[in-house]
């Protein structure tokens, strides 16, 4: 396996008017540690939403993905590798925002999630499932 198969990770979470943005930011950095960038956006119905984002590149991104994969339980990891879709060298993972606040990593399909975009090197994509297993330590 190449040293740093992950090129970058971008994690995004949305803070709605009814939420404490500091708590949403904590959930975000519990999953992807780094500097949180905040941007106010308008929601579908004209409501103000704060988009929070963390970007990490290079070998640090590979370490973070390894940590995320190790925190997934066996069921979620198997769901991830069996339903993985690659789009332009990227995969996307949706993680429960509520559980992330408590430092628990669980996949989620709802809207109240942390969106994690992971871009891989071309070489890593050739054998992505094995790369993910090795990063998790279950190869």
Secondary structure, 3 states (H helix, E strand, C coil): CCCCCEEEEEEEEEECCCCCHHHHHHHHHHHCCCCCEEEEEECCCCCEEEEEEEEEEHHHHHHHHHHHHHHCCHHHHHHHHHHCCCECCEEEEEEEHHHHHCCCCCECCCCCEEEEEEEECHHHHCCHHHHHHHHHCCC
